[in-house]
Amino acid sequence: MSDDQGKAHWAQTRRLMAVMLALWALFSFVIHLPVARLNEIVLLGFPLGYWLAAQGSLIAFVVLLFWFANRQDQIDRAHGFAEDD
C-alpha cells in the first residue's frame, strides 16, 4: 500500500463523511423548520410535521446508513482496503 493511495483513500472518506454530515443535518434540522405550517396537514390521523419527524426522518436515516456503507465499501475496494480482499 503506497502512501499516496492511503492519502487518496482518506481524502475520499473525508468527503463522504462531510456529505453524510450535511445530509444528516438537513434531515435532522432543516426539514423540520416549517413544521408549524405542515401541522395543518393531517396524514393518517397525525399532523404532517409530526409524521416527518417520527417517520420520515427515521426512514431517511436508514437509507443514508445503507448508502454510506455501500459508498464506503466502494472507496475501500478502489484503494485496496476492502475487508474481504
Backbone hydrogen bonds, N-H to C=O, Kabsch-Sander energy under -0.5 kcal/mol:
donor,donor_aa,acceptor,acceptor_aa,energy
6,G,2,S,-1.9
7,K,3,D,-2.2
8,A,4,D,-2.4
9,H,5,Q,-2.3
10,W,6,G,-2.4
11,A,7,K,-2.3
12,Q,8,A,-2.2
13,T,9,H,-2.3
14,R,10,W,-2.6
15,R,11,A,-2.0
16,L,12,Q,-2.3
17,M,13,T,-2.4
18,A,14,R,-2.3
19,V,15,R,-2.3
20,M,16,L,-2.5
21,L,17,M,-2.5
22,A,18,A,-2.2
23,L,19,V,-2.5
24,W,20,M,-2.7
25,A,21,L,-2.4
26,L,22,A,-2.2
27,F,23,L,-2.5
28,S,24,W,-1.8
29,F,25,A,-2.8
30,V,25,A,-1.3
31,I,26,L,-2.6
32,H,29,F,-0.7
33,L,30,V,-1.6
35,V,32,H,-1.3
38,L,34,P,-1.8
39,N,35,V,-1.9
40,E,37,R,-1.1
41,I,38,L,-1.7
43,L,46,F,-3.4
46,F,43,L,-1.7
48,L,38,L,-0.9
48,L,41,I,-3.0
51,W,47,P,-2.4
52,L,48,L,-2.7
53,A,49,G,-2.0
54,A,50,Y,-3.2
55,Q,51,W,-2.8
56,G,51,W,-1.7
57,S,52,L,-2.5
59,I,55,Q,-2.5
60,A,56,G,-2.4
61,F,57,S,-2.6
62,V,58,L,-2.1
63,V,59,I,-2.4
64,L,60,A,-2.6
65,L,61,F,-2.2
66,F,62,V,-2.1
67,W,63,V,-2.5
68,F,64,L,-2.9
69,A,65,L,-2.4
70,N,66,F,-2.2
71,R,67,W,-2.7
72,Q,68,F,-2.9
73,D,69,A,-1.9
74,Q,70,N,-1.9
75,I,71,R,-2.1
76,D,72,Q,-2.7
77,R,73,D,-2.6
78,A,74,Q,-2.2
79,H,75,I,-1.3
80,G,77,R,-0.8
81,F,76,D,-3.3
82,A,76,D,-0.7
85,D,82,A,-0.9
